[in-house]
Amino acid sequence: MSRWLDPRPAASHVHIAYGDYYTHDKPETKRITSPSLIQRIRTGAANDYINARFGGSLSPAIPFARLALAALPGQRLSLDARYRHLPPRKPGARLLDIGCGNGSFLALAEALGWQAEGVEPDPSAVAAAQSGGLTVFQGGVEHYDGREKLFDEISISHVIEHVHDPVDLLCSAHRLLRPGGRLYLATPNALAPGYQNYGPAWRGLEVPRHLLLFSRPALHELLKQCGFARSADIRTIDAGPSLSETSDGLARKLGITPKSDPMREAEHDEPEFITVEAWR
């Protein structure tokens, strides 16, 4: 099943909703000029894990410090999510981020050695990305019309819910992947516990920017229809607590009384966000 915005803004006017958006800022570097000993240890351990997990060569790295992360599954999941569960990079591998915003993920991928580029319709976000030296083209996936089998990895992270034609988006991504290439996709879940709890105050709706939300079965079926050989859910960090806090504030503003909060229950069947990977 799916949920859609009705009526929805026309494609010619939807840019108005992005006049002031977080992607207009330059990507953060988060460099600390005089890190403490604990900060250096944390950075060294994280870099060791990232290098082993994603095939990078980040420094400084503390050899074998990644083994300590075995006792910290939340930290591992956080790093995996930040790097969008990238596979180890092969020589000359190319990556495309569709709806790349200010290029934060492109910068991470480039640091791992990927030949990375992105497309983004928002001119302010494009300017922010290009000011950081990133290869970003203004527009959407139509920038690659008439071309195929260009990329080993394509990322569509929290973008599909913003577009007017999600079928064309996913089918175009399939066309642009090389055989065996992987698509990473993340989007709010139409069956999220937060929606059941907060209704129209749920942060994942984000009206009027989010035009369409999928359930997991609906999204996997669409990927199959677009030609992907297989797809699978990715286990990632739970977005429930952060979304619940924001949704609480929206509910108060709208005068909505939430139901008993499923985020605070020990288990729930559906995630707030769907995160999947699919292969050509």
C-alpha positions in Angstrom: 0.0 0.0 0.0 1.0 3.6 -0.4 -0.1 7.0 0.9 -0.1 10.1 -1.4 -0.7 13.8 -1.0 -3.9 15.0 -2.6 -4.0 17.6 -3.9 -0.2 17.9 -4.4 1.8 20.8 -5.6 2.4 21.0 -9.4 5.9 20.2 -10.5 6.3 23.8 -11.8 5.5 25.2 -8.3 7.0 22.7 -5.8 10.3 24.6 -5.6 8.5 27.1 -3.4 8.5 24.6 -0.6 12.3 24.4 -0.7 13.0 28.2 -0.4 14.7 27.6 3.0 16.0 24.1 3.3 18.9 22.4 5.2 20.6 21.3 2.0 21.5 24.9 1.2 24.4 24.8 3.7 27.8 23.7 2.7 28.7 20.1 3.8 30.1 20.0 7.3 33.6 18.9 7.8 33.4 18.7 11.6 37.2 19.1 12.0 38.3 19.8 15.6 41.5 21.8 15.7 42.6 20.4 19.2 40.9 17.1 19.8 41.1 15.5 23.2 42.6 12.1 23.8 39.1 10.5 23.9 38.1 12.2 20.6 41.3 11.0 18.9 40.6 7.4 20.1 37.1 7.6 18.9 38.1 9.0 15.5 40.9 6.4 15.2 38.6 3.5 16.0 35.9 4.8 13.7 38.4 5.2 10.8 39.7 1.7 11.4 36.2 0.3 11.1 35.4 2.4 8.0 38.6 1.4 6.3 37.9 -2.3 6.9 34.2 -2.2 6.2 34.2 0.1 3.1 37.7 -0.3 1.7 38.9 3.2 2.6 42.2 4.6 3.7 41.2 7.2 6.2 43.6 8.5 8.8 44.4 8.5 11.6 43.2 5.0 12.2 44.0 2.8 15.2 44.8 -0.8 13.9 42.3 -3.4 15.0 40.4 -0.8 17.1 37.3 -1.9 15.0 37.2 -5.1 17.0 36.1 -3.0 20.0 33.1 -1.9 18.1 31.8 -5.5 18.3 30.5 -4.6 21.7 28.9 -1.4 20.3 26.3 -2.4 17.7 24.7 1.0 17.8 27.9 2.7 16.8 28.5 0.2 14.0 24.9 0.7 12.7 25.4 4.5 12.9 28.6 4.3 10.8 27.0 1.9 8.3 24.0 4.3 7.9 26.2 7.3 7.4 28.1 5.6 4.6 24.8 4.1 3.3 26.0 0.5 3.6 28.4 0.9 0.6 30.0 -2.2 -0.7 33.8 -2.3 -0.9 35.0 -0.1 -3.7 36.5 -1.7 -6.8 39.1 0.2 -8.9 37.5 2.8 -11.1 34.1 2.3 -9.5 31.6 5.1 -10.2 28.8 6.3 -7.8 25.8 8.5 -8.5 23.8 10.2 -5.8 20.3 11.3 -7.1 19.0 14.2 -5.1 22.4 14.7 -3.5 21.5 18.0 -1.8 24.6 19.8 -0.7 26.8 16.8 -1.5 27.5 15.6 2.1 27.4 11.9 1.0 29.4 12.6 -2.1 32.2 14.0 0.0 32.2 10.8 2.1 32.2 8.6 -0.9 35.1 10.5 -2.6 37.1 10.2 0.6 36.8 6.4 0.2 38.1 6.6 -3.4 34.8 6.5 -5.3 34.4 8.5 -8.5 31.3 10.2 -7.3 28.9 12.7 -8.8 25.4 13.8 -8.2 22.3 15.5 -9.5 20.1 17.9 -7.6 17.2 20.1 -8.7 17.6 22.8 -6.1 20.0 25.5 -7.4 21.0 26.7 -3.9 22.0 23.2 -2.9 23.9 22.7 -6.1 25.8 25.9 -5.4 26.7 24.7 -1.9 27.9 21.4 -3.3 30.0 22.9 -6.1 31.6 25.4 -3.7 33.1 22.4 -2.0 34.6 21.1 -5.2 32.1 18.3 -5.8 30.8 17.2 -9.2 27.1 18.0 -9.1 24.7 18.8 -12.0 21.5 20.8 -11.6 18.5 18.8 -12.4 17.3 15.2 -11.9 17.9 11.8 -13.3 16.8 13.2 -16.7 20.4 14.6 -16.9 21.4 11.1 -18.1 18.6 10.5 -20.6 19.8 8.4 -23.5 22.7 6.8 -21.5 22.9 3.5 -19.7 25.3 1.3 -17.6 27.3 4.2 -16.2 27.5 3.5 -12.5 28.4 0.7 -10.1 26.4 2.3 -7.2 23.4 4.6 -7.2 22.0 6.2 -4.0 18.5 7.6 -3.7 18.3 8.6 0.0 15.0 10.3 1.1 14.3 11.5 -2.4 11.7 9.2 -3.9 9.0 10.7 -1.7 9.7 14.1 -3.2 9.4 13.3 -6.9 6.3 13.3 -9.1 7.2 10.2 -11.0 8.8 7.6 -8.8 8.4 4.8 -11.4 10.5 6.8 -13.9 13.1 7.5 -11.2 13.6 3.8 -10.3 13.5 2.5 -13.9 16.0 5.2 -14.8 18.3 4.1 -12.0 18.1 0.5 -13.2 19.1 1.6 -16.7 22.1 3.6 -15.4 23.5 0.8 -13.3 26.1 -1.5 -14.7 25.3 -5.3 -14.5 25.6 -6.3 -10.9 25.4 -2.7 -9.7 23.6 -1.8 -6.5 20.9 0.7 -5.7 20.6 2.1 -2.2 17.2 3.5 -1.3 15.8 5.1 1.9 12.4 6.6 2.4 9.7 7.1 5.1 7.5 4.1 5.7 3.8 4.4 4.8 3.1 1.9 7.7 5.4 3.5 10.2 4.4 3.2 13.9 4.8 7.0 14.1 2.1 7.5 11.6 -0.2 5.2 13.5 0.5 7.2 16.6 0.6 10.8 15.5 -1.5 10.8 12.3 -1.2 14.1 10.4 1.4 15.3 13.0 3.9 12.5 12.1 7.2 14.1 11.0 7.6 11.6 8.2 4.7 13.1 6.2 6.4 16.5 5.8 3.6 18.2 3.8 3.8 19.5 1.1 7.3 18.2 0.3 6.5 14.5 0.6 4.2 13.5 -2.3 4.1 9.7 -1.9 5.1 7.2 0.7 5.5 3.5 0.1 5.1 0.4 2.3 7.9 -2.1 2.1 5.9 -4.7 0.0 4.9 -1.9 -2.5 8.4 -0.6 -2.8 9.9 -4.1 -3.4 7.2 -4.8 -6.0 8.0 -1.5 -7.9 11.7 -2.4 -7.9 10.9 -5.7 -9.4 8.7 -4.1 -12.1 11.6 -1.8 -13.0 13.8 -4.8 -13.7 15.9 -5.2 -10.6 17.0 -8.8 -10.2 16.5 -8.8 -6.4 16.0 -6.5 -3.5 16.4 -6.8 0.3 15.7 -4.8 3.4 18.7 -3.3 5.2 18.9 -3.4 9.0 19.7 0.1 10.2 19.4 2.5 13.2 16.0 3.1 14.6 14.8 6.6 13.7 11.8 6.3 16.0 13.1 8.3 19.0 14.2 11.3 17.0 11.0 11.4 14.9 8.9 10.9 18.0 10.4 14.0 19.6 9.7 16.2 16.6 6.2 14.7 16.1 5.4 15.5 19.7 6.0 19.1 19.0 4.0 19.1 15.8 1.1 17.4 17.6 1.1 20.1 20.3 1.0 22.8 17.7 -1.9 21.1 15.8 -3.8 20.2 18.9 -3.6 16.5 18.3 -3.4 14.0 21.1 -1.1 11.1 20.2 -2.1 7.5 20.9 0.1 5.4 23.2 3.5 5.8 21.7 4.6 2.6 19.9 8.2 4.0 19.8 8.5 3.3 23.5 7.4 -0.3 23.3 10.0 -3.0 23.3 9.3 -4.1 19.8 7.4 -3.0 16.7 7.1 -4.8 13.4 7.6 -1.8 11.1 10.5 0.7 10.9 9.9 4.4 10.6 12.1 4.5 7.5 12.4 1.8 4.8 16.0 1.1 3.8 16.6 -1.3 1.0 19.2 -2.3 -1.5 18.5 -3.7 -5.0 20.8 -5.2 -7.7 20.6 -5.0 -11.4 
